[in-house]
């Protein structure tokens, strides 16, 4: 990718994530009309983590959950977000065991179980990387209202534009709100503990 194209891709990804983020907040608040119901975020899924364990929507029950959608070839947004989530989990101390933290792939073609395991070895061990076949990933992307699009590059490879929000789900697996990581890990951990 050329040096001029890279900032454009990053800016486009950021802009798309911002738009989707605002829409998620808008939906969570029920939109403008008091008559209209907010759009549901989340739903049934069955994926596999980096250790080969099956994870479903039922796995969310009983613990608050942080979910981030991304991919292992992501150059900047994903590693930054996963590092920030890792810092929050570290700040939670032993209470981190009471949280689900999932990194769901938007690139199942490349994000195999082995690729996810290798990638996540750099982050907090509580993070589980979920992937599956393209149809299963497409279902989760749709149910969580995630924006994800393959963008071919000049060298014949591709990158992925995608939503860069952290989803906070409650102990019943229901969407609460986007989770704000733009503060100290200790402040974020304090908020997360309120959902235990």
C-alpha positions, 0 to 999 in steps of 0.5 A, spaced: 500 500 500 502 506 498 504 511 503 498 516 501 493 510 500 494 508 507 492 514 511 486 514 507 484 507 508 485 508 516 481 515 515 475 511 512 475 505 517 475 510 522 469 514 519 465 508 518 466 506 525 464 512 527 458 512 523 456 505 525 458 507 533 453 513 532 448 508 529 449 503 535 448 508 540 442 511 536 439 504 536 440 503 543 436 509 545 430 507 541 431 512 535 427 518 535 420 515 535 418 513 542 413 508 538 419 504 535 423 499 538 430 499 538 434 494 533 436 488 537 444 487 537 446 480 538 443 473 537 444 466 537 451 464 534 456 458 534 463 459 533 470 456 535 475 459 540 483 459 539 483 452 543 478 449 539 472 450 544 465 451 542 463 458 544 455 460 543 451 466 545 449 462 551 456 462 553 455 470 554 450 468 560 452 469 567 458 474 566 458 481 563 461 480 556 466 485 552 466 483 544 470 486 539 470 485 532 477 485 528 482 481 524 489 478 525 492 482 519 489 488 522 495 493 522 493 498 527 486 499 530 485 491 532 492 491 536 491 497 539 484 495 542 486 489 544 491 492 548 487 497 551 482 491 553 488 487 556 489 493 560 482 493 563 482 486 565 489 487 568 486 493 572 480 488 574 485 483 578 482 477 580 475 480 578 477 479 570 475 471 571 468 474 572 468 477 565 467 474 558 472 478 553 471 475 546 475 478 539 471 475 534 474 475 527 471 478 521 476 475 516 475 467 517 479 466 511 485 467 514 483 467 522 484 460 523 484 457 530 492 457 529 492 464 527 488 466 532 492 462 538 498 465 535 496 472 535 492 472 542 498 470 545 501 477 545 495 479 549 491 478 556 490 470 557 482 472 558 481 474 551 478 468 547 479 469 539 472 466 536 472 464 528 468 459 524 466 458 517 464 464 513 457 463 513 457 463 521 461 469 521 456 473 517 451 471 521 454 474 527 456 480 523 449 481 521 446 480 528 451 485 532 450 490 526 457 490 525 460 493 518 465 489 515 468 489 508 473 486 504 478 491 501 483 489 495 490 492 495 494 493 489 499 487 491 493 482 490 492 481 498 486 485 502 485 488 508 478 489 512 474 495 513 470 494 520 467 497 526 471 498 531 467 498 537 467 494 544 460 492 545 458 491 552 453 485 554 450 484 561 450 478 565 444 476 561 447 477 554 443 483 552 447 489 549 448 495 554 452 500 550 459 501 547 464 500 552 469 506 552 476 505 553 478 512 552 480 513 559 484 510 564 484 502 565 482 503 572 476 507 571 474 502 565 475 497 570 471 500 575 465 501 571 465 494 568 465 491 575 458 494 576 456 489 571 458 483 575 
